[in-house]
């Protein structure tokens, strides 16, 4: 991923030069388990449930997460590459310097999550849940976010670039300073006060006015 794609300053994950291979299995994933300094690749994790699992300096490659519930998961310096995290439950997560690249995150639950320096690039996040999240220095690049839910979230230095936000819900989330000009925001769910200070094209402004019930003559 080229840094020039991101206007917002986002710190990238940091990794040691030598990472071990991590074998994840149901037997070693328990509440407050810690996994660090390694890679997890070409495998499937199924029917796991644990609280406050901690991952530090871990790279996931081509991993399928199926029926996974890791609530209050903590991740620092983590990268997901070509992974399938559809419908994973990461409610109340804490993400610091995390990247999702070419991932399928349809229906993922990241509600009430703290995001710090997080990048989503070329991800399919239709119907994903980000509601009640606290987002600082977060970038969504070329992502499919149709019908995603960002309601009641806090945005600070959040960027959406060339992403599909059709029918996304952002009610009660201040969008001041957000640039939507390269995105599709048809049917965006917002309140009048939410959109104040956002950057949109003329065509987008007309579309938003109809959503809010305004009549332009």
Backbone as a chain_set.jsonl record, in Angstrom:
{"seq": "XXXXXXXXXXXXXXXXXXXXXXXXXXXXXXXXXXXXXXXXXXXXXXXXXXXXXXXXXXXXXXXXXXXXXXXXXXXXXXXXXXXXXXXXXXXXXXXXXXXXXXXXXXXXXXXXXXXXXXXXXXXXXXXXXXXXXXXXXXXXXXXXXXXXXXXXXXXXXXXXXXXXXXXXXXXXXXXXXXXXXXXXXXXXXXXXXXXXXXXXXXXXXXXXXXXXXXXXX", "coords": {"N": [[0.845, -1.188, 0.0], [0.586, 2.184, -0.904], [1.788, 5.025, 0.701], [1.061, 7.536, -0.209], [-1.584, 7.429, -0.887], [-3.009, 7.973, 1.337], [-4.282, 10.73, 2.902], [-4.647, 11.495, 5.495], [-2.614, 11.41, 8.374], [-1.514, 8.371, 9.289], [-0.277, 6.072, 11.495], [1.744, 3.267, 10.797], [1.61, -0.377, 11.203], [4.096, -1.904, 13.268], [6.745, -4.159, 12.971], [8.89, -6.756, 14.154], [11.924, -7.955, 12.658], [12.154, -10.732, 12.5], [9.667, -13.043, 12.612], [7.859, -15.53, 14.305], [6.105, -18.609, 13.5], [2.747, -18.858, 14.247], [0.558, -21.098, 15.74], [-2.768, -21.328, 15.828], [-5.312, -22.657, 17.76], [-8.333, -24.151, 18.991], [-7.832, -25.094, 21.507], [-5.825, -23.503, 22.596], [-6.791, -20.958, 22.696], [-8.026, -18.873, 24.881], [-9.811, -16.939, 27.387], [-8.269, -13.797, 27.718], [-5.938, -14.648, 26.513], [-2.642, -14.351, 25.09], [-1.018, -13.536, 22.109], [1.865, -13.148, 20.231], [4.365, -11.558, 18.132], [4.485, -13.002, 15.577], [3.315, -14.981, 12.704], [0.225, -15.89, 11.19], [-1.108, -18.072, 8.952], [-2.848, -19.19, 5.953], [-5.056, -20.79, 6.971], [-7.988, -21.917, 8.815], [-10.112, -20.591, 11.248], [-12.48, -21.677, 13.466], [-15.606, -21.51, 15.162], [-14.805, -20.342, 17.642], [-14.655, -18.779, 20.813], [-13.869, -16.17, 22.913], [-12.721, -13.893, 25.466], [-11.205, -10.705, 25.585], [-8.827, -11.384, 24.161], [-5.444, -11.009, 23.175], [-3.471, -9.617, 20.647], [-0.284, -8.973, 19.438], [2.006, -7.49, 17.311], [1.426, -9.228, 15.025], [0.852, -10.978, 12.0], [-1.715, -11.766, 9.858], [-2.407, -13.942, 7.255], [-4.37, -14.85, 4.562], [-6.38, -16.066, 6.147], [-9.279, -17.614, 7.362], [-11.975, -16.62, 9.222], [-14.436, -18.061, 10.987], [-17.524, -17.988, 12.482], [-16.592, -16.626, 14.809], [-16.078, -15.179, 17.943], [-14.595, -12.724, 19.499], [-14.758, -10.794, 21.798], [-13.963, -7.557, 23.057], [-11.385, -7.699, 22.123], [-7.874, -7.086, 21.849], [-5.634, -5.417, 19.81], [-2.467, -4.689, 18.64], [-0.203, -3.333, 16.402], [-0.837, -5.005, 14.06], [-1.592, -6.885, 11.128], [-3.923, -7.722, 8.628], [-4.126, -9.698, 5.828], [-5.711, -10.429, 2.854], [-7.784, -11.846, 4.153], [-10.739, -13.479, 5.51], [-13.112, -12.131, 7.365], [-15.809, -12.149, 7.792], [-18.819, -11.456, 9.457], [-17.615, -11.708, 11.937], [-17.369, -11.23, 15.458], [-16.172, -8.599, 17.019], [-16.792, -6.896, 19.095], [-16.453, -3.968, 21.1], [-13.702, -3.719, 20.764], [-10.128, -2.979, 20.816], [-8.047, -1.282, 18.805], [-4.883, -0.647, 17.631], [-2.65, 0.748, 15.456], [-3.303, -0.948, 13.107], [-3.925, -2.881, 10.173], [-6.133, -3.674, 7.518], [-6.092, -5.385, 4.666], [-7.232, -5.984, 1.452], [-9.38, -7.547, 2.39], [-12.267, -9.501, 3.385], [-14.893, -8.312, 5.054], [-17.571, -8.482, 5.589], [-20.441, -7.685, 7.357], [-19.069, -7.625, 9.784], [-18.662, -7.12, 13.289], [-17.739, -4.35, 14.78], [-18.554, -2.628, 16.675], [-18.612, -0.086, 19.207], [-15.885, 0.165, 19.36], [-12.45, 1.119, 19.873], [-10.531, 2.886, 17.718], [-7.308, 3.494, 16.641], [-5.057, 4.805, 14.492], [-5.649, 3.143, 12.097], [-6.099, 1.26, 9.127], [-8.173, 0.494, 6.398], [-8.047, -1.137, 3.47], [-9.16, -1.62, 0.193], [-11.285, -3.337, 0.961], [-14.156, -5.433, 1.481], [-16.769, -4.358, 3.102], [-19.537, -4.516, 3.444], [-22.571, -4.02, 5.203], [-21.252, -3.852, 7.612], [-20.596, -3.227, 11.1], [-19.892, -0.357, 12.826], [-20.801, 1.231, 14.785], [-21.112, 3.549, 17.54], [-18.385, 3.841, 17.895], [-15.011, 4.974, 18.565], [-13.073, 6.822, 16.647], [-9.905, 7.615, 15.553], [-7.571, 8.952, 13.41], [-8.028, 7.221, 11.079], [-8.371, 5.383, 8.073], [-10.273, 4.672, 5.205], [-9.854, 3.096, 2.311], [-10.746, 2.778, -0.981], [-12.932, 1.051, -0.441], [-15.746, -1.183, -0.065], [-18.553, -0.241, 1.406], [-21.245, -0.43, 1.639], [-24.403, -0.001, 3.13], [-23.315, -0.029, 5.671], [-22.788, 0.638, 9.206], [-22.287, 3.445, 11.017], [-23.302, 4.847, 13.102], [-23.676, 7.192, 15.793], [-20.956, 7.528, 16.324], [-17.566, 8.73, 16.978], [-15.568, 10.837, 15.132], [-12.276, 11.658, 14.306], [-9.939, 12.992, 12.321], [-10.552, 11.201, 10.176], [-10.703, 9.365, 7.173], [-12.274, 8.853, 4.043], [-11.791, 7.33, 1.043], [-12.508, 7.045, -2.3], [-14.602, 5.193, -1.885], [-17.511, 3.078, -1.478], [-20.311, 4.188, -0.072], [-22.983, 3.79, -0.116], [-26.23, 3.937, 1.154], [-25.194, 3.812, 3.71], [-25.197, 4.269, 7.284], [-24.967, 7.101, 9.217], [-26.006, 8.587, 11.238], [-26.19, 10.927, 13.929], [-23.474, 11.248, 14.107], [-20.803, 13.347, 13.939], [-19.741, 14.799, 10.973], [-17.97, 16.692, 10.312], [-15.38, 18.113, 8.469], [-14.901, 15.799, 7.023], [-14.109, 14.381, 3.904], [-16.031, 13.606, 1.26], [-15.941, 13.575, -1.46], [-14.863, 11.807, -3.362], [-16.345, 9.578, -3.111], [-19.217, 7.314, -3.215], [-22.182, 8.305, -1.994], [-24.855, 7.881, -2.05], [-28.068, 7.863, -0.685], [-27.167, 8.106, 1.919], [-27.434, 7.84, 5.401], [-28.216, 10.372, 7.509], [-28.396, 13.155, 9.844], [-29.436, 16.61, 9.778], [-27.671, 18.214, 11.286], [-25.463, 16.551, 11.39], [-24.048, 16.558, 8.942], [-22.908, 19.015, 8.683], [-20.192, 20.985, 7.762], [-18.923, 19.002, 6.329], [-17.278, 17.803, 3.338], [-18.44, 17.878, 0.113], [-19.482, 17.072, -3.293], [-21.179, 19.078, -5.798], [-23.295, 17.622, -6.944], [-23.564, 15.608, -5.014], [-24.407, 17.179, -2.878], [-26.94, 17.959, -3.716], [-28.201, 15.483, -3.715], [-28.06, 14.861, -0.988], [-29.665, 16.879, 0.037], [-32.178, 16.077, -0.766], [-32.476, 13.786, 0.717], [-32.683, 14.841, 3.242], [-35.081, 16.02, 3.056], [-35.282, 18.5, 1.9], [-36.252, 21.022, -0.457], [-35.109, 21.996, -3.517], [-35.104, 24.757, -5.596]], "CA": [[0.0, 0.0, 0.0], [1.374, 3.388, -1.014], [1.406, 6.02, 1.684], [0.5, 8.724, -0.841], [-3.03, 7.286, -0.98], [-3.622, 8.414, 2.579], [-4.055, 12.127, 3.247], [-4.568, 11.54, 6.95], [-1.42, 10.759, 8.904], [-1.85, 7.147, 10.008], [0.916, 5.29, 11.816], [1.652, 1.91, 10.285], [2.046, -1.425, 12.139], [5.543, -2.101, 13.406], [7.051, -5.577, 13.146], [10.279, -7.183, 14.242], [12.37, -8.571, 11.407], [11.928, -12.18, 12.554], [8.413, -13.415, 13.257], [7.647, -16.972, 14.355], [4.813, -19.107, 13.031], [1.825, -19.076, 15.366], [-0.488, -22.087, 15.492], [-3.949, -21.042, 16.626], [-6.252, -23.774, 17.878], [-9.336, -23.923, 20.021], [-7.279, -25.472, 22.8], [-4.947, -22.487, 23.176], [-7.451, -19.654, 22.683], [-8.851, -18.73, 26.079], [-9.938, -15.55, 27.822], [-7.038, -13.069, 28.028], [-4.766, -15.251, 25.879], [-1.766, -13.392, 24.42], [-0.259, -14.065, 20.983], [2.708, -12.037, 19.798], [5.566, -11.707, 17.322], [4.39, -14.153, 14.694], [2.403, -14.967, 11.566], [-0.792, -16.929, 11.093], [-1.404, -18.059, 7.519], [-3.449, -20.305, 5.235], [-5.791, -21.673, 7.867], [-9.351, -21.517, 9.141], [-10.463, -20.618, 12.666], [-13.926, -21.876, 13.501], [-16.349, -21.748, 16.406], [-14.029, -19.944, 18.813], [-15.214, -17.674, 21.582], [-13.009, -15.811, 24.039], [-12.815, -12.485, 25.836], [-9.95, -9.977, 25.808], [-7.649, -11.976, 23.528], [-4.505, -9.949, 22.838], [-2.527, -9.899, 19.566], [0.719, -7.922, 19.294], [2.935, -7.787, 16.22], [0.97, -10.463, 14.372], [0.389, -10.841, 10.627], [-2.634, -12.813, 9.405], [-2.456, -14.034, 5.797], [-5.29, -15.85, 4.011], [-7.01, -16.768, 7.267], [-10.734, -17.54, 7.366], [-12.556, -16.592, 10.558], [-15.818, -18.53, 10.844], [-18.221, -18.06, 13.768], [-15.61, -16.211, 15.807], [-16.473, -14.11, 18.856], [-13.498, -12.276, 20.357], [-15.156, -9.488, 22.309], [-12.924, -6.791, 23.758], [-10.079, -8.089, 21.608], [-6.889, -6.014, 21.802], [-4.669, -5.649, 18.748], [-1.464, -3.648, 18.458], [0.73, -3.707, 15.334], [-1.41, -6.217, 13.452], [-2.0, -6.732, 9.735], [-4.715, -8.784, 8.007], [-3.978, -9.676, 4.383], [-6.516, -11.419, 2.138], [-8.485, -12.664, 5.147], [-12.192, -13.411, 5.537], [-13.587, -11.903, 8.736], [-17.243, -11.88, 7.691], [-19.675, -11.734, 10.621], [-16.852, -11.861, 13.174], [-17.8, -10.339, 16.534], [-15.072, -7.953, 17.741], [-17.424, -5.794, 19.811], [-15.651, -3.317, 22.146], [-12.288, -4.001, 20.518], [-9.156, -1.898, 20.9], [-7.156, -1.483, 17.669], [-3.83, 0.352, 17.522], [-1.765, 0.452, 14.323], [-3.819, -2.186, 12.501], [-4.269, -2.779, 8.764], [-6.927, -4.7, 6.854], [-5.791, -5.203, 3.247], [-7.878, -6.98, 0.584], [-10.101, -8.466, 3.272], [-13.723, -9.576, 3.357], [-15.347, -8.026, 6.422], [-19.016, -8.309, 5.497], [-21.175, -7.924, 8.597], [-18.218, -7.674, 10.97], [-19.141, -6.285, 14.387], [-16.71, -3.558, 15.444], [-19.258, -1.597, 17.448], [-18.012, 0.343, 20.478], [-14.451, -0.098, 19.263], [-11.511, 2.229, 19.839], [-9.618, 2.799, 16.571], [-6.202, 4.441, 16.614], [-4.138, 4.487, 13.401], [-6.166, 1.92, 11.464], [-6.338, 1.399, 7.69], [-8.911, -0.523, 5.66], [-7.78, -0.904, 2.043], [-9.752, -2.575, -0.741], [-12.023, -4.33, 1.745], [-15.612, -5.508, 1.314], [-17.351, -4.232, 4.43], [-20.989, -4.315, 3.404], [-23.328, -4.342, 6.42], [-20.358, -3.875, 8.773], [-21.049, -2.411, 12.226], [-18.886, 0.474, 13.488], [-21.554, 2.181, 15.601], [-20.624, 3.902, 18.881], [-16.938, 3.69, 17.938], [-14.175, 6.162, 18.71], [-12.13, 6.662, 15.539], [-8.908, 8.669, 15.408], [-6.581, 8.604, 12.394], [-8.523, 6.001, 10.436], [-8.55, 5.581, 6.638], [-10.955, 3.665, 4.402], [-9.386, 3.326, 0.947], [-11.312, 1.906, -2.013], [-13.675, 0.006, 0.267], [-17.176, -1.364, -0.264], [-19.13, -0.06, 2.735], [-22.686, -0.275, 1.448], [-25.269, -0.36, 4.261], [-22.56, -0.134, 6.92], [-23.393, 1.406, 10.295], [-21.348, 4.265, 11.784], [-24.116, 5.736, 13.917], [-23.236, 7.552, 17.151], [-19.503, 7.379, 16.456], [-16.765, 9.944, 17.058], [-14.551, 10.866, 14.088], [-11.222, 12.654, 14.343], [-8.971, 12.651, 11.27], [-11.025, 9.99, 9.493], [-10.69, 9.576, 5.727], [-12.916, 7.911, 3.135], [-11.272, 7.602, -0.291], [-12.997, 6.19, -3.38], [-15.336, 4.098, -1.246], [-18.952, 3.022, -1.692], [-21.028, 4.372, 1.195], [-24.409, 3.782, -0.425], [-27.13, 3.512, 2.228], [-24.517, 3.738, 5.018], [-25.878, 5.026, 8.326], [-24.042, 7.911, 10.014], [-26.799, 9.478, 12.094], [-25.628, 11.299, 15.232], [-22.017, 11.239, 14.011], [-20.361, 14.584, 13.31], [-18.941, 14.558, 9.78], [-17.213, 17.91, 10.044], [-14.031, 17.887, 7.971], [-14.802, 14.575, 6.232], [-14.165, 14.606, 2.456], [-16.754, 12.52, 0.59], [-16.023, 13.902, -2.886], [-14.48, 10.682, -4.225], [-17.14, 8.415, -2.685], [-20.641, 7.223, -3.53], [-22.912, 8.446, -0.732], [-26.284, 7.85, -2.349], [-28.883, 7.295, 0.387], [-26.466, 8.166, 3.203], [-28.317, 8.147, 6.527], [-27.646, 11.436, 8.334], [-29.234, 14.246, 10.294], [-28.971, 17.898, 9.258], [-26.505, 18.68, 12.046], [-24.332, 15.641, 11.177], [-23.326, 16.823, 7.697], [-22.329, 20.361, 8.72], [-18.735, 21.033, 7.689], [-18.389, 17.935, 5.474], [-16.932, 18.242, 1.983], [-19.174, 17.088, -0.883], [-19.611, 17.683, -4.609], [-22.481, 19.71, -6.026], [-24.274, 16.551, -7.143], [-23.788, 14.978, -3.708], [-25.172, 18.117, -2.063], [-28.335, 17.868, -4.158], [-28.706, 14.2, -3.224], [-28.215, 14.976, 0.463], [-30.795, 17.759, 0.317], [-33.412, 15.3, -0.925], [-32.536, 12.871, 1.865], [-33.099, 15.618, 4.404], [-36.416, 16.557, 2.83], [-35.23, 19.873, 1.403], [-36.682, 21.208, -1.832], [-34.259, 22.98, -4.18], [-35.76, 25.304, -6.784]], "C": [[0.882, 1.24, 0.0], [0.865, 4.439, -0.039], [0.727, 7.222, 1.052], [-1.017, 8.627, -1.005], [-3.722, 7.886, 0.238], [-3.263, 9.872, 2.845], [-3.872, 12.271, 4.754], [-3.306, 10.82, 7.424], [-1.835, 9.574, 9.761], [-0.563, 6.37, 10.261], [0.72, 3.848, 11.382], [2.062, 0.891, 11.342], [3.568, -1.582, 12.124], [5.809, -3.568, 13.706], [8.545, -5.794, 13.304], [10.652, -7.895, 12.952], [12.087, -10.074, 11.366], [10.65, -12.484, 13.337], [8.238, -14.926, 13.194], [6.302, -17.338, 13.749], [3.948, -19.41, 14.246], [0.752, -20.068, 14.942], [-1.668, -21.766, 16.414], [-4.894, -22.239, 16.605], [-7.206, -23.487, 19.027], [-8.775, -24.169, 21.411], [-6.434, -24.363, 23.425], [-5.516, -21.075, 23.089], [-8.426, -19.593, 23.853], [-8.988, -17.25, 26.408], [-8.572, -14.997, 28.215], [-5.786, -13.766, 27.5], [-3.965, -14.177, 25.143], [-0.98, -14.104, 23.323], [0.559, -12.92, 20.397], [3.872, -12.491, 18.927], [5.515, -12.947, 16.418], [3.431, -13.952, 13.541], [1.435, -16.138, 11.656], [-1.249, -16.941, 9.645], [-2.056, -19.348, 7.04], [-4.155, -21.303, 6.164], [-7.195, -21.137, 8.102], [-9.571, -21.645, 10.642], [-11.973, -20.683, 12.766], [-14.44, -22.103, 14.925], [-15.521, -21.469, 17.661], [-14.708, -18.768, 19.492], [-14.325, -17.414, 22.787], [-13.086, -14.306, 24.26], [-11.423, -11.918, 26.086], [-8.715, -10.731, 25.302], [-6.759, -10.842, 23.029], [-3.547, -10.413, 21.747], [-1.587, -8.711, 19.424], [1.771, -8.348, 18.278], [2.612, -9.146, 15.6], [0.478, -10.137, 12.969], [-0.481, -12.039, 10.282], [-2.679, -12.79, 7.879], [-3.369, -15.185, 5.367], [-5.896, -16.718, 5.12], [-8.517, -16.549, 7.189], [-11.225, -17.629, 8.811], [-14.037, -16.95, 10.429], [-16.45, -18.731, 12.223], [-17.259, -17.773, 14.92], [-16.159, -15.055, 16.638], [-15.31, -13.811, 19.794], [-13.852, -10.873, 20.86], [-14.043, -8.879, 23.156], [-11.523, -7.246, 23.356], [-9.161, -6.882, 21.564], [-5.85, -6.354, 20.749], [-3.754, -4.442, 18.601], [-0.434, -4.125, 17.444], [0.313, -5.035, 14.71], [-1.809, -5.917, 12.013], [-2.784, -7.976, 9.297], [-4.583, -8.642, 6.495], [-4.803, -10.799, 3.758], [-7.229, -12.385, 3.091], [-9.999, -12.496, 5.005], [-12.642, -13.323, 6.994], [-15.083, -11.614, 8.743], [-17.984, -12.34, 8.945], [-18.911, -12.025, 11.909], [-17.349, -10.841, 14.198], [-16.581, -9.859, 17.315], [-15.618, -6.77, 18.533], [-16.522, -5.287, 20.947], [-14.165, -3.611, 22.002], [-11.433, -2.754, 20.736], [-8.094, -2.147, 19.835], [-6.171, -0.325, 17.566], [-2.835, -0.082, 16.45], [-2.123, -0.911, 13.721], [-4.2, -1.918, 11.053], [-5.118, -3.963, 8.324], [-6.75, -4.469, 5.353], [-6.395, -6.345, 2.434], [-8.644, -8.019, 1.408], [-11.612, -8.408, 3.048], [-14.204, -9.421, 4.789], [-16.856, -7.772, 6.431], [-19.668, -8.627, 6.849], [-20.333, -7.993, 9.852], [-18.77, -6.727, 12.038], [-17.949, -5.632, 15.095], [-17.347, -2.391, 16.198], [-18.52, -1.322, 18.755], [-16.511, 0.097, 20.527], [-13.646, 1.196, 19.307], [-10.518, 1.991, 18.706], [-8.56, 3.882, 16.693], [-5.202, 3.996, 15.541], [-4.501, 3.15, 12.762], [-6.476, 2.202, 9.995], [-7.13, 0.203, 7.175], [-8.68, -0.227, 4.182], [-8.357, -2.029, 1.191], [-10.463, -3.706, -0.002], [-13.513, -4.286, 1.417], [-16.238, -5.523, 2.702], [-18.837, -3.923, 4.388], [-21.619, -4.785, 4.723], [-22.44, -4.447, 7.662], [-20.855, -2.902, 9.84], [-19.859, -1.699, 12.874], [-19.541, 1.438, 14.476], [-20.952, 2.342, 17.003], [-19.111, 3.726, 19.012], [-16.242, 5.037, 18.09], [-13.026, 6.02, 17.725], [-11.192, 7.857, 15.428], [-7.81, 8.177, 14.475], [-6.904, 7.237, 11.787], [-8.777, 6.289, 8.956], [-9.249, 4.383, 6.009], [-10.627, 3.955, 2.941], [-9.977, 2.298, -0.007], [-12.062, 0.727, -1.383], [-15.149, -0.009, -0.129], [-17.822, -1.336, 1.117], [-20.639, 0.152, 2.649], [-23.452, -0.797, 2.663], [-24.495, -0.611, 5.549], [-23.146, 0.838, 7.948], [-22.305, 2.107, 11.109], [-22.091, 5.172, 12.763], [-23.513, 5.966, 15.315], [-21.742, 7.344, 17.382], [-18.823, 8.743, 16.566], [-15.638, 9.847, 16.037], [-13.553, 11.987, 14.351], [-10.135, 12.214, 13.369], [-9.31, 11.295, 10.65], [-11.161, 10.299, 8.011], [-11.423, 8.462, 4.998], [-12.452, 8.26, 1.723], [-11.79, 6.563, -1.282], [-13.723, 4.959, -2.828], [-16.83, 4.212, -1.507], [-19.656, 3.065, -0.336], [-22.536, 4.43, 0.959], [-25.219, 3.204, 0.728], [-26.423, 3.314, 3.574], [-25.23, 4.641, 6.011], [-24.848, 5.752, 9.196], [-24.788, 8.913, 10.89], [-26.111, 9.695, 13.436], [-24.112, 11.133, 15.285], [-21.59, 12.52, 13.301], [-19.414, 14.277, 12.154], [-18.131, 15.795, 9.392], [-15.786, 17.565, 9.609], [-13.866, 16.636, 7.127], [-14.981, 14.901, 4.755], [-14.816, 13.398, 1.782], [-16.7, 12.647, -0.932], [-15.638, 12.757, -3.825], [-15.327, 9.438, -3.959], [-18.563, 8.458, -3.234], [-21.401, 7.252, -2.211], [-24.424, 8.492, -0.957], [-27.047, 7.178, -1.205], [-28.214, 7.296, 1.74], [-27.429, 8.589, 4.312], [-27.675, 9.15, 7.468], [-28.744, 12.352, 8.857], [-28.65, 15.559, 9.76], [-27.707, 18.361, 9.971], [-25.272, 17.812, 11.801], [-23.443, 16.103, 10.029], [-22.648, 18.183, 7.684], [-20.805, 20.292, 8.726], [-18.113, 19.929, 6.871], [-18.129, 18.483, 4.08], [-17.6, 17.312, 0.969], [-19.163, 17.813, -2.224], [-20.994, 18.322, -4.732], [-23.573, 18.664, -6.174], [-24.592, 15.858, -5.829], [-24.634, 15.882, -2.807], [-26.65, 18.074, -2.425], [-28.959, 16.575, -3.644], [-28.968, 14.256, -1.73], [-29.43, 15.832, 0.806], [-32.115, 17.008, 0.192], [-33.599, 14.321, 0.226], [-33.091, 13.596, 3.084], [-34.448, 16.291, 4.211], [-36.435, 17.989, 2.356], [-35.675, 19.918, -0.06], [-35.851, 22.327, -2.458], [-34.96, 23.45, -5.447], [-34.742, 26.087, -7.612]], "O": [[1.812, 1.348, 0.799], [-0.334, 4.709, 0.036], [-0.099, 7.87, 1.696], [-1.672, 9.642, -1.24], [-4.892, 8.262, 0.17], [-2.09, 10.213, 2.995], [-3.054, 13.062, 5.224], [-2.975, 9.744, 6.925], [-2.431, 9.743, 10.825], [0.16, 6.047, 9.319], [-0.351, 3.275, 11.579], [2.781, 1.234, 12.28], [4.22, -1.412, 11.094], [5.179, -4.153, 14.586], [9.358, -5.114, 12.678], [9.779, -8.383, 12.235], [11.809, -10.622, 10.299], [10.555, -12.227, 14.537], [8.446, -15.533, 12.144], [5.462, -16.47, 13.514], [4.363, -20.128, 15.157], [0.113, -19.896, 13.904], [-1.572, -21.916, 17.632], [-5.225, -22.761, 15.54], [-6.916, -22.685, 19.914], [-9.19, -23.531, 22.379], [-6.331, -24.283, 24.649], [-4.816, -20.103, 23.373], [-9.506, -20.183, 23.815], [-8.35, -16.407, 25.777], [-7.815, -15.637, 28.945], [-4.685, -13.505, 27.987], [-4.534, -13.211, 24.633], [-0.357, -15.139, 23.564], [0.022, -11.853, 20.102], [4.303, -13.643, 18.978], [6.381, -13.819, 16.486], [2.81, -12.897, 13.407], [1.777, -17.222, 12.131], [-1.732, -15.924, 9.148], [-1.865, -20.425, 7.605], [-3.876, -22.502, 6.137], [-7.545, -20.048, 7.647], [-9.259, -22.676, 11.238], [-12.671, -19.835, 12.21], [-13.818, -22.772, 15.75], [-15.53, -22.248, 18.614], [-15.26, -17.882, 18.839], [-14.058, -18.315, 23.583], [-13.465, -13.548, 23.367], [-10.577, -12.558, 26.711], [-7.671, -10.713, 25.954], [-7.253, -9.836, 22.52], [-2.893, -11.448, 21.878], [-2.037, -7.572, 19.303], [2.349, -9.43, 18.379], [3.415, -10.078, 15.647], [-0.226, -9.148, 12.765], [-0.049, -13.186, 10.396], [-2.955, -11.753, 7.277], [-3.167, -16.336, 5.756], [-5.913, -17.946, 5.028], [-8.976, -15.426, 6.976], [-10.928, -18.586, 9.526], [-14.802, -16.203, 9.818], [-15.977, -19.535, 13.026], [-17.129, -18.553, 15.863], [-16.649, -14.068, 16.089], [-15.068, -14.54, 20.756], [-13.295, -9.882, 20.387], [-13.302, -9.568, 23.857], [-10.589, -7.184, 24.156], [-9.61, -5.772, 21.276], [-5.254, -7.431, 20.776], [-4.218, -3.312, 18.455], [0.145, -5.199, 17.604], [1.011, -6.044, 14.818], [-2.303, -4.831, 11.711], [-2.379, -9.11, 9.55], [-4.89, -7.587, 5.941], [-4.622, -11.971, 4.088], [-7.265, -13.592, 2.853], [-10.477, -11.504, 4.454], [-12.568, -14.292, 7.749], [-15.569, -10.902, 9.622], [-17.797, -13.458, 9.423], [-19.49, -12.533, 12.87], [-17.706, -9.719, 13.84], [-16.028, -10.579, 18.146], [-14.955, -5.737, 18.626], [-15.907, -6.078, 21.663], [-13.451, -3.738, 22.997], [-11.941, -1.636, 20.828], [-7.326, -3.104, 19.935], [-6.569, 0.832, 17.43], [-2.25, -1.162, 16.538], [-1.365, -1.877, 13.812], [-4.734, -0.855, 10.734], [-4.86, -5.105, 8.704], [-7.214, -3.458, 4.827], [-6.115, -7.517, 2.684], [-8.56, -9.219, 1.146], [-12.153, -7.403, 2.586], [-13.959, -10.282, 5.635], [-17.349, -6.943, 7.196], [-19.465, -9.704, 7.408], [-20.841, -8.389, 10.901], [-19.284, -5.656, 11.717], [-17.253, -6.262, 15.89], [-16.757, -1.319, 16.336], [-17.889, -2.21, 19.329], [-15.94, -0.147, 21.59], [-14.102, 2.239, 18.839], [-9.759, 1.022, 18.726], [-8.887, 5.061, 16.833], [-4.577, 2.943, 15.666], [-3.769, 2.167, 12.871], [-7.039, 3.243, 9.656], [-6.808, -0.948, 7.473], [-9.079, 0.831, 3.696], [-8.093, -3.21, 1.419], [-10.264, -4.882, -0.305], [-14.059, -3.225, 1.113], [-16.243, -6.544, 3.39], [-19.338, -3.153, 5.207], [-21.238, -5.817, 5.275], [-22.832, -5.063, 8.653], [-21.461, -1.878, 9.523], [-18.946, -2.336, 13.398], [-18.89, 2.368, 14.951], [-20.371, 1.414, 17.565], [-18.607, 3.49, 20.11], [-16.805, 6.089, 17.786], [-12.118, 5.213, 17.924], [-11.641, 8.986, 15.232], [-7.199, 7.134, 14.706], [-6.176, 6.258, 11.954], [-9.34, 7.331, 8.62], [-8.875, 3.234, 6.244], [-11.08, 4.961, 2.394], [-9.742, 1.098, 0.135], [-11.852, -0.431, -1.745], [-15.722, 1.022, -0.481], [-17.669, -2.271, 1.904], [-21.229, 0.833, 3.487], [-23.183, -1.891, 3.158], [-24.971, -1.331, 6.426], [-23.903, 1.744, 7.599], [-21.511, 1.464, 11.795], [-21.536, 6.178, 13.204], [-22.931, 5.066, 15.921], [-21.313, 7.026, 18.491], [-19.429, 9.776, 16.282], [-14.848, 8.903, 16.061], [-13.943, 13.13, 14.589], [-9.488, 11.186, 13.572], [-8.486, 10.382, 10.605], [-11.667, 11.355, 7.631], [-11.228, 7.281, 5.287], [-12.694, 9.372, 1.253], [-11.549, 5.365, -1.13], [-13.478, 3.832, -3.259], [-17.351, 5.305, -1.728], [-19.605, 2.11, 0.439], [-23.272, 5.041, 1.734], [-24.927, 2.112, 1.217], [-26.993, 2.711, 4.483], [-25.802, 5.662, 5.628], [-23.986, 5.134, 9.82], [-24.251, 9.965, 11.237], [-25.527, 8.773, 14.007], [-23.533, 10.909, 16.348], [-21.99, 12.747, 12.159], [-18.413, 13.583, 12.328], [-17.666, 15.908, 8.258], [-15.079, 16.823, 10.29], [-12.794, 16.42, 6.562], [-15.909, 15.623, 4.39], [-14.237, 12.312, 1.735], [-17.366, 11.88, -1.627], [-16.059, 12.751, -4.981], [-15.061, 8.371, -4.513], [-19.047, 9.506, -3.661], [-21.281, 6.332, -1.401], [-25.169, 9.064, -0.161], [-26.717, 6.062, -0.804], [-28.64, 6.565, 2.634], [-28.149, 9.578, 4.175], [-26.704, 8.828, 8.152], [-29.876, 12.326, 8.374], [-27.495, 15.6, 9.339], [-26.774, 18.846, 9.33], [-24.149, 18.28, 11.984], [-22.218, 16.046, 10.131], [-21.887, 18.48, 6.763], [-20.203, 19.634, 9.574], [-16.892, 19.899, 6.718], [-18.693, 19.506, 3.69], [-17.354, 16.106, 0.967], [-18.875, 19.008, -2.293], [-21.862, 18.128, -3.88], [-24.652, 18.8, -5.598], [-25.751, 15.55, -5.552], [-25.483, 15.395, -2.06], [-27.513, 18.144, -1.549], [-30.104, 16.568, -3.192], [-29.988, 13.754, -1.257], [-30.145, 15.539, 1.764], [-33.056, 17.262, 0.944], [-34.72, 14.056, 0.658], [-33.869, 13.035, 3.856], [-34.911, 17.035, 5.075], [-37.478, 18.641, 2.396], [-35.487, 18.955, -0.803], [-35.882, 23.466, -1.993], [-35.364, 22.635, -6.276], [-35.087, 26.634, -8.66]]}, "num_chains": 1, "name": "protein.A"}
